[in-house]
């Protein structure tokens, strides 16, 4: 199937404790990412300085929300042109902007999300212990957070039953309760190891049938033995081969409407070893979508 692509920047890192991921788009473009996606159109974004003042429970709120609003608008333009958005973050708070656009365009009830991440990112503004918004984006998309974390005209209200988190291994205790209340599907690394990846995929793939599927891939899901250029290096992660298998299986459904890659930090990758690893993963993604 012929597709045209757009690479959409989400230039944000202050939704997390670590600076540098706001440069991921530039690093990947310089490495040749547009050519992988058939000379994709580029939708860059101004890099805003982090707001120096924040509410104690929502760090850098104004900057995060401005980036998410701009991202939502840019993705909607891409979708209206009939292009397939490839979103490059930035920290994972940008998913609020992505999901706001996709929920508005397709209808939240028609949207499924496969969230490949070391974290569940489903704290609310009331349960978060850190106040960093990159850990709240899924709760916000499910309509579980305060109005200040609403990106578009209305809350997305993503149906939890359409949310599939895979690869998590750093989960705050309150998040288990939020996952349960939302009805989301959580597949931890431990489950993947005990049951096998193929068994987990056999649950996820039929569940997304008939939906528009958004893949949100956080590089911190990878084991530090294979990838370290990110703000969190958490032991016992997925291998590159396992991540490629997950992404490949979901892409092979033919149901995906967008792809998102977040939390690569080029300032932690002086040798560009991890850049090459990530480009390899994205090359596989481009081949599946072509």
Order of alpha helices (4+ residues) and beta strands (2+ residues): beta-alpha-alpha-beta-alpha-beta-alpha-beta-alpha-beta-alpha-beta-alpha-alpha-beta-alpha-beta-alpha
